[in-house]
């Protein structure tokens, strides 16, 4: 059973589960599927009792994508908190930027969009990212901050 404190507000309101929340569902499903009367419907019913809004077809899709979900959560910072996979053009730069942002926040220093853009440029330079693969627009900043 999933501890009640792990049930997020998004689940109670019926919004999409994050990838981390899907991993909780999948782990519970695998732990209990040894029972002869067990099915995906049992998992769905269990989580609905907790107030989670999932369906059998969405569970089935997540089971098919399980390896992809686990790989994403393991390799991309904050992927467990996102609802869909993030497209990361250069994982090394993304990880370095994430670690830098975390360090700044631990010191209590604010991180702004222009700071993120400047620091990304520095990391792309240091990591020899080809010019055609560098992100020079501001479009990625908001999704990075959310993640």
TAWOSUL-V236185 format. One record per residue. N is the residue number from 1. RES is the residue in one letter. PHI is phi in whole degrees, -180 to 180 (999 if undefined). PSI is psi in radians with two decimals (999 if undefined). OMEGA is omega in whole degrees, -180 to 180 (none if undefined). Layout:
# TAWOSUL-V236185
n=N res=RES phi=PHI psi=PSI omega=OMEGA
n=N res=RES phi=PHI psi=PSI omega=OMEGA
This chain:
# TAWOSUL-V236185
n=1 res=X phi=999 psi=2.43 omega=-180
n=2 res=X phi=-80 psi=2.25 omega=178
n=3 res=X phi=-57 psi=2.48 omega=-177
n=4 res=X phi=-59 psi=-0.56 omega=-179
n=5 res=X phi=-70 psi=-0.19 omega=178
n=6 res=X phi=-90 psi=-0.09 omega=179
n=7 res=X phi=-82 psi=2.01 omega=-177
n=8 res=X phi=-82 psi=2.88 omega=177
n=9 res=X phi=-64 psi=-0.53 omega=-180
n=10 res=X phi=-64 psi=-0.60 omega=-179
n=11 res=X phi=-71 psi=-0.62 omega=-179
n=12 res=X phi=-70 psi=-0.44 omega=-178
n=13 res=X phi=-94 psi=-0.03 omega=176
n=14 res=X phi=87 psi=0.27 omega=178
n=15 res=X phi=-84 psi=2.97 omega=-178
n=16 res=X phi=-61 psi=2.56 omega=178
n=17 res=X phi=-76 psi=2.62 omega=173
n=18 res=X phi=-78 psi=2.92 omega=179
n=19 res=X phi=-63 psi=-0.63 omega=177
n=20 res=X phi=-65 psi=-0.68 omega=178
n=21 res=X phi=-67 psi=-0.66 omega=176
n=22 res=X phi=-63 psi=-0.63 omega=178
n=23 res=X phi=-64 psi=-0.64 omega=175
n=24 res=X phi=-62 psi=-0.75 omega=179
n=25 res=X phi=-64 psi=-0.82 omega=-178
n=26 res=X phi=-64 psi=-0.72 omega=177
n=27 res=X phi=-61 psi=-0.77 omega=179
n=28 res=X phi=-62 psi=-0.76 omega=180
n=29 res=X phi=-58 psi=-0.82 omega=-178
n=30 res=X phi=-67 psi=-0.61 omega=180
n=31 res=X phi=-66 psi=-0.48 omega=-173
n=32 res=X phi=-109 psi=-0.03 omega=-174
n=33 res=X phi=-78 psi=0.02 omega=176
n=34 res=X phi=-73 psi=-0.31 omega=179
n=35 res=X phi=-69 psi=2.36 omega=-176
n=36 res=X phi=-62 psi=-0.57 omega=-178
n=37 res=X phi=-92 psi=0.24 omega=-175
n=38 res=X phi=-85 psi=2.46 omega=177
n=39 res=X phi=-149 psi=3.06 omega=176
n=40 res=X phi=-62 psi=-0.58 omega=179
n=41 res=X phi=-62 psi=-0.58 omega=178
n=42 res=X phi=-66 psi=-0.75 omega=178
n=43 res=X phi=-62 psi=-0.81 omega=179
n=44 res=X phi=-59 psi=-0.80 omega=-179
n=45 res=X phi=-62 psi=-0.71 omega=180
n=46 res=X phi=-60 psi=-0.83 omega=-177
n=47 res=X phi=-75 psi=-0.48 omega=174
n=48 res=X phi=-67 psi=-0.60 omega=176
n=49 res=X phi=-61 psi=-0.53 omega=178
n=50 res=X phi=-83 psi=-0.11 omega=-179
n=51 res=X phi=97 psi=0.12 omega=180
n=52 res=X phi=-82 psi=2.42 omega=-178
n=53 res=X phi=-101 psi=1.49 omega=177
n=54 res=X phi=-127 psi=2.81 omega=179
n=55 res=X phi=-126 psi=2.87 omega=179
n=56 res=X phi=-63 psi=-0.76 omega=178
n=57 res=X phi=-62 psi=-0.65 omega=179
n=58 res=X phi=-70 psi=-0.62 omega=175
n=59 res=X phi=-64 psi=-0.76 omega=180
n=60 res=X phi=-60 psi=-0.78 omega=178
n=61 res=X phi=-62 psi=-0.71 omega=-180
n=62 res=X phi=-68 psi=-0.62 omega=176
n=63 res=X phi=-64 psi=-0.68 omega=178
n=64 res=X phi=-68 psi=-0.56 omega=-179
n=65 res=X phi=-96 psi=0.14 omega=-171
n=66 res=X phi=-55 psi=-0.82 omega=-179
n=67 res=X phi=-60 psi=-0.72 omega=179
n=68 res=X phi=-66 psi=-0.75 omega=179
n=69 res=X phi=-63 psi=-0.83 omega=-179
n=70 res=X phi=-63 psi=-0.70 omega=179
n=71 res=X phi=-65 psi=-0.74 omega=-180
n=72 res=X phi=-64 psi=-0.80 omega=-179
n=73 res=X phi=-64 psi=-0.63 omega=-179
n=74 res=X phi=-74 psi=-0.52 omega=-172
n=75 res=X phi=-105 psi=-0.39 omega=-176
n=76 res=X phi=-111 psi=2.18 omega=179
n=77 res=X phi=-56 psi=2.38 omega=177
n=78 res=X phi=65 psi=0.23 omega=180
n=79 res=X phi=-63 psi=-0.52 omega=-180
n=80 res=X phi=-64 psi=-0.41 omega=-178
n=81 res=X phi=-94 psi=-0.05 omega=-180
n=82 res=X phi=-97 psi=2.72 omega=-178
n=83 res=X phi=-90 psi=-0.35 omega=177
n=84 res=X phi=-143 psi=2.76 omega=-178
n=85 res=X phi=-60 psi=2.41 omega=175
n=86 res=X phi=-88 psi=2.46 omega=174
n=87 res=X phi=-87 psi=2.03 omega=-179
n=88 res=X phi=-111 psi=2.02 omega=-176
n=89 res=X phi=-72 psi=-0.64 omega=-179
n=90 res=X phi=-140 psi=1.66 omega=-175
n=91 res=X phi=-57 psi=-0.61 omega=-179
n=92 res=X phi=-65 psi=-0.72 omega=179
n=93 res=X phi=-69 psi=-0.74 omega=-180
n=94 res=X phi=-60 psi=-0.78 omega=-180
n=95 res=X phi=-66 psi=-0.77 omega=179
n=96 res=X phi=-62 psi=-0.73 omega=180
n=97 res=X phi=-66 psi=-0.72 omega=177
n=98 res=X phi=-62 psi=-0.82 omega=-180
n=99 res=X phi=-63 psi=-0.71 omega=178
n=100 res=X phi=-63 psi=-0.79 omega=180
n=101 res=X phi=-62 psi=-0.74 omega=179
n=102 res=X phi=-62 psi=-0.71 omega=178
n=103 res=X phi=-63 psi=-0.77 omega=179
n=104 res=X phi=-63 psi=-0.77 omega=-180
n=105 res=X phi=-67 psi=-0.59 omega=178
n=106 res=X phi=-67 psi=-0.45 omega=176
n=107 res=X phi=-87 psi=-0.05 omega=179
n=108 res=X phi=81 psi=0.27 omega=-180
n=109 res=X phi=-94 psi=2.33 omega=180
n=110 res=X phi=-71 psi=2.60 omega=178
n=111 res=X phi=-119 psi=2.15 omega=-178
n=112 res=X phi=-106 psi=2.91 omega=177
n=113 res=X phi=-57 psi=-0.85 omega=178
n=114 res=X phi=-61 psi=-0.60 omega=177
n=115 res=X phi=-65 psi=-0.76 omega=179
n=116 res=X phi=-61 psi=-0.75 omega=-179
n=117 res=X phi=-63 psi=-0.75 omega=-180
n=118 res=X phi=-66 psi=-0.77 omega=-179
n=119 res=X phi=-67 psi=-0.66 omega=177
n=120 res=X phi=-59 psi=-0.76 omega=178
n=121 res=X phi=-59 psi=-0.70 omega=179
n=122 res=X phi=-65 psi=-0.80 omega=180
n=123 res=X phi=-65 psi=-0.68 omega=178
n=124 res=X phi=-63 psi=-0.68 omega=178
n=125 res=X phi=-66 psi=-0.86 omega=-178
n=126 res=X phi=-64 psi=-0.59 omega=-178
n=127 res=X phi=-93 psi=0.19 omega=176
n=128 res=X phi=54 psi=0.78 omega=176
n=129 res=X phi=-74 psi=2.25 omega=180
n=130 res=X phi=-58 psi=2.58 omega=-177
n=131 res=X phi=-56 psi=-0.67 omega=-177
n=132 res=X phi=-72 psi=-0.22 omega=179
n=133 res=X phi=-101 psi=-0.07 omega=-178
n=134 res=X phi=-77 psi=2.54 omega=178
n=135 res=X phi=-93 psi=1.99 omega=-179
n=136 res=X phi=-110 psi=-0.09 omega=178
n=137 res=X phi=-94 psi=3.01 omega=-178
n=138 res=X phi=-94 psi=-0.09 omega=-173
n=139 res=X phi=-58 psi=-0.51 omega=-177
n=140 res=X phi=-81 psi=-0.32 omega=-171
n=141 res=X phi=-62 psi=-0.85 omega=-177
n=142 res=X phi=-63 psi=-0.75 omega=179
n=143 res=X phi=-68 psi=-0.58 omega=176
n=144 res=X phi=-65 psi=-0.77 omega=180
n=145 res=X phi=-65 psi=-0.69 omega=178
n=146 res=X phi=-63 psi=-0.74 omega=-179
n=147 res=X phi=-69 psi=999 omega=none
